[in-house]
Amino acid sequence: MRNLFISAVASLALGTGTAFALGAEGHEGSIVDVAFSFEGPFGTYDEAQLRRGFQVFNEVCASCHGMKYVPIRSLGDEGGPAIPADQLRDYAATLSIIDKESGEERPRIPADMFPTVVGDGMGPDLSVIAKGRAGFHGPYGLGINQLLKGMGGAEYIYSVLVGYEEAPACAPDDAEGYYNVAFTAGGVPDACKDAKGVSTVAGTWIAMPQMITDDVVTYADGTPASAHQVAEDISAFLMWAAEPKLAARKQAGFIAVLMLTLLSVLLYFSNKQLWAPHKGKKTA
């Protein structure tokens, strides 16, 4: 069983929120709790933020990451980026695909999926990565933080994107990759472990270089593109890609709870009416 432990709880100057720091063995690293608009029982996606996130994905991420499970047409759905149909067709046409029937290359249409990106040096598919990465855990696997804060997939992505730091002094010169305080999937050099073999650093080394920096994109809506803003926007977009019907699901859940509450009240009063004539009577 994995040894989960809390190594520190601290505040990070990486953005708004609180950072929960666990050692590499805890698989949590330094995760910043970001106040995304879609959190909570009534939270919804910010359309403008999703559009900015899509721009970041298209200009920064798409060269190394695919989204093979996301249909391009979903970019125009209500509750998502809501990109106009003409712009959607123009965007799809910039992407190519091999036609299954003819075997020839053709431009994509909105009904097609986003491209699959494979090959040496390419990163993982991002279709559902926000649902596949847990940002928050609880001590000893109890999931307490997940109960209070949710899975934290978007926070995990944000924290990794802004979590690049100078390698700690214990790191050997031949350590491969880039040190990231939020990334904990890689191995920790023996020099950065204590006598019991427990990591003494918050994160590990990641193969991806730091891609999100200040002004890495120029937003079409004029929003200042600080590194933290860009990281928040792409994290929100990837959360939408993983769960595009989030708002509809919350609405259905709210209606279900409301109906069950009403049904419970009706059953209570029906029960009282049914048994009222019999209450207080003595049996022979």
FITILUM-741214 format. One record per residue (C-alpha): residue number from 1; residue in three letters; x, y, z. Coordinates in steps of 0.02 Angstrom, whole numbers. Each point is the difference from the previous one (the first is absolute). Layout:
REM FITILUM-741214
num  residu  px  py  pz
NUM  ALA  X  Y  Z
...
This chain:
REM FITILUM-741214
num  residu  px  py  pz
1  MET  0  0  0
2  ARG  66  170  -49
3  ASN  71  100  141
4  LEU  -103  159  3
5  PHE  60  136  113
6  ILE  -13  186  23
7  SER  168  84  -13
8  ALA  -57  180  5
9  VAL  -148  116  -11
10  ALA  46  170  -66
11  SER  -60  148  -100
12  LEU  73  20  -175
13  ALA  22  164  -90
14  LEU  -57  -84  -161
15  GLY  -176  68  -3
16  THR  -154  11  107
17  GLY  -37  -142  117
18  THR  89  -116  119
19  ALA  134  -125  -45
20  PHE  0  -173  75
21  ALA  174  -74  -8
22  LEU  32  -185  11
23  GLY  160  -93  -35
24  ALA  27  -92  -163
25  GLU  -57  -164  76
26  GLY  -169  81  38
27  HIS  -31  38  -183
28  GLU  -64  174  35
29  GLY  143  123  -6
30  SER  -40  184  26
31  ILE  -176  21  -65
32  VAL  -78  174  -2
33  ASP  -186  9  39
34  VAL  -65  116  -138
35  ALA  -175  75  12
36  PHE  -65  -55  -171
37  SER  -173  60  -54
38  PHE  -63  -177  -30
39  GLU  28  -60  178
40  GLY  -139  -28  124
41  PRO  -176  -66  -25
42  PHE  -54  151  -102
43  GLY  163  40  -89
44  THR  5  20  -189
45  TYR  134  22  -130
46  ASP  56  175  -46
47  GLU  -26  11  -189
48  ALA  134  134  -22
49  GLN  125  -101  100
50  LEU  -35  -156  -103
51  ARG  31  98  -160
52  ARG  165  62  68
53  GLY  44  -176  55
54  PHE  -38  -66  -174
55  GLN  116  133  -72
56  VAL  138  -58  118
57  PHE  -29  -181  -48
58  ASN  2  41  -185
59  GLU  155  110  5
60  VAL  105  -83  136
61  CYS  -58  -176  39
62  ALA  -68  -75  -162
63  SER  171  -31  -78
64  CYS  42  -131  133
65  HIS  -169  -53  71
66  GLY  -157  -66  -82
67  MET  -182  -11  56
68  LYS  -59  -151  -98
69  TYR  -160  -26  101
70  VAL  -66  179  -21
71  PRO  -105  43  -154
72  ILE  43  167  -78
73  ARG  -185  44  -13
74  SER  -13  2  191
75  LEU  95  166  -2
76  GLY  -162  79  -58
77  ASP  -112  -76  133
78  GLU  -93  108  124
79  GLY  88  -4  167
80  GLY  168  -21  -86
81  PRO  109  121  -98
82  ALA  -152  34  -113
83  ILE  106  36  -152
84  PRO  -106  57  -149
85  ALA  -34  -131  -135
86  ASP  95  90  -138
87  GLN  156  18  108
88  LEU  -18  -182  51
89  ARG  -1  -57  -181
90  ASP  150  109  -40
91  TYR  96  -71  147
92  ALA  -42  -180  -43
93  ALA  59  29  -178
94  THR  175  43  63
95  LEU  16  -178  67
96  SER  23  -151  -113
97  ILE  -56  -181  16
98  ILE  17  -159  -102
99  ASP  -170  -45  -71
100  LYS  -48  -178  47
101  GLU  -87  -36  -164
102  SER  119  77  -127
103  GLY  160  -15  103
104  GLU  45  176  -54
105  GLU  33  154  104
106  ARG  -141  127  16
107  PRO  -41  151  108
108  ARG  -93  -39  160
109  ILE  -179  54  26
110  PRO  -85  44  166
111  ALA  -69  -177  14
112  ASP  178  -69  8
113  MET  100  -21  160
114  PHE  151  103  49
115  PRO  162  -75  -68
116  THR  97  -137  85
117  VAL  181  49  30
118  VAL  126  -141  17
119  GLY  187  -22  -21
120  ASP  162  25  93
121  GLY  -5  147  119
122  MET  -189  18  -11
123  GLY  -102  18  158
124  PRO  -154  -94  61
125  ASP  -172  24  -76
126  LEU  -92  139  91
127  SER  -180  -52  -35
128  VAL  -39  -54  178
129  ILE  159  42  92
130  ALA  -91  120  117
131  LYS  -106  -148  60
132  GLY  146  -121  0
133  ARG  112  103  114
134  ALA  -46  23  183
135  GLY  66  160  75
136  PHE  -57  -29  177
137  HIS  12  -150  114
138  GLY  -22  -28  184
139  PRO  123  -61  130
140  TYR  25  -187  -12
141  GLY  -117  -15  -149
142  LEU  -157  57  92
143  GLY  -46  123  -137
144  ILE  -45  139  123
145  ASN  62  138  -114
146  GLN  -93  -76  -148
147  LEU  -161  5  102
148  LEU  24  184  38
149  LYS  83  61  -159
150  GLY  -42  -127  -134
151  MET  123  -102  -102
152  GLY  99  155  -48
153  GLY  49  -54  -176
154  ALA  -2  179  -64
155  GLU  102  57  151
156  TYR  126  -138  -35
157  ILE  23  59  -180
158  TYR  15  181  55
159  SER  126  -42  136
160  VAL  110  -101  -118
161  LEU  -1  139  -130
162  VAL  58  131  126
163  GLY  101  -118  110
164  TYR  170  9  -85
165  GLU  141  49  115
166  GLU  188  -10  10
167  ALA  56  -176  43
168  PRO  34  -25  186
169  ALA  179  -5  61
170  CYS  -11  -188  28
171  ALA  -31  -35  -184
172  PRO  144  -83  -93
173  ASP  68  82  -156
174  ASP  -64  -141  -110
175  ALA  -182  13  58
176  GLU  -108  -11  -157
177  GLY  -142  120  -35
178  TYR  -61  157  87
179  TYR  -35  14  185
180  ASN  -184  32  39
181  VAL  -69  16  175
182  ALA  -173  -65  -50
183  PHE  52  -146  -110
184  THR  26  -160  99
185  ALA  -7  -139  -129
186  GLY  187  -5  -33
187  GLY  136  -80  102
188  VAL  93  92  138
189  PRO  190  -12  0
190  ASP  73  -92  149
191  ALA  91  159  49
192  CYS  -170  82  32
193  LYS  -59  -137  120
194  ASP  28  -17  186
195  ALA  70  -151  90
196  LYS  -170  -88  -9
197  GLY  -12  26  -187
198  VAL  -135  134  13
199  SER  10  148  -118
200  THR  58  163  76
201  VAL  -63  106  -147
202  ALA  -179  46  -46
203  GLY  3  -50  -183
204  THR  101  -95  -129
205  TRP  68  24  -175
206  ILE  -115  15  -151
207  ALA  48  -26  -182
208  MET  -103  148  -64
209  PRO  90  167  6
210  GLN  -88  153  68
211  MET  -121  53  -138
212  ILE  -111  123  93
213  THR  83  168  27
214  ASP  -55  181  2
215  ASP  -67  55  -170
216  VAL  21  -171  -79
217  VAL  -161  43  -93
218  THR  -87  162  -45
219  TYR  -182  -19  49
220  ALA  -128  50  -130
221  ASP  -109  80  135
222  GLY  143  106  66
223  THR  18  -89  168
224  PRO  177  20  71
225  ALA  87  -166  -31
226  SER  97  -26  161
227  ALA  65  -175  29
228  HIS  -128  -29  137
229  GLN  -144  62  -107
230  VAL  53  -111  -145
231  ALA  19  -150  115
232  GLU  -173  28  74
233  ASP  -80  19  -172
234  ILE  75  -159  -75
235  SER  -42  -97  160
236  ALA  -182  56  -10
237  PHE  -6  -46  -185
238  LEU  68  -174  32
239  MET  -127  -23  140
240  TRP  -137  44  -125
241  ALA  75  -121  -127
242  ALA  -8  -139  130
243  GLU  -175  43  60
244  PRO  -91  110  -128
245  LYS  -173  -35  75
246  LEU  46  55  175
247  ALA  -132  136  12
248  ALA  -138  -115  -66
249  ARG  50  -135  124
250  LYS  -6  122  145
251  GLN  -169  65  -57
252  ALA  -69  -177  -13
253  GLY  69  -41  172
254  PHE  -78  156  76
255  ILE  -170  -42  -74
256  ALA  16  -180  61
257  VAL  40  58  178
258  LEU  -145  125  -6
259  MET  -123  -134  -58
260  LEU  60  -124  132
261  THR  -19  134  134
262  LEU  -177  38  -57
263  LEU  -41  -186  -7
264  SER  66  -23  177
265  VAL  -112  141  64
266  LEU  -152  -73  -88
267  LEU  37  -173  70
268  TYR  17  72  175
269  PHE  -169  86  -4
270  SER  -82  -149  -86
271  ASN  66  -113  136
272  LYS  -69  115  135
273  GLN  -170  8  -86
274  LEU  -6  -188  -23
275  TRP  41  -43  180
276  ALA  -85  146  87
277  PRO  -165  -94  34
278  HIS  94  -144  79
279  LYS  120  95  111
280  GLY  -40  2  185
281  LYS  -122  -145  -10
282  LYS  28  -143  122
283  THR  1  -174  -69
284  ALA  -96  -139  93
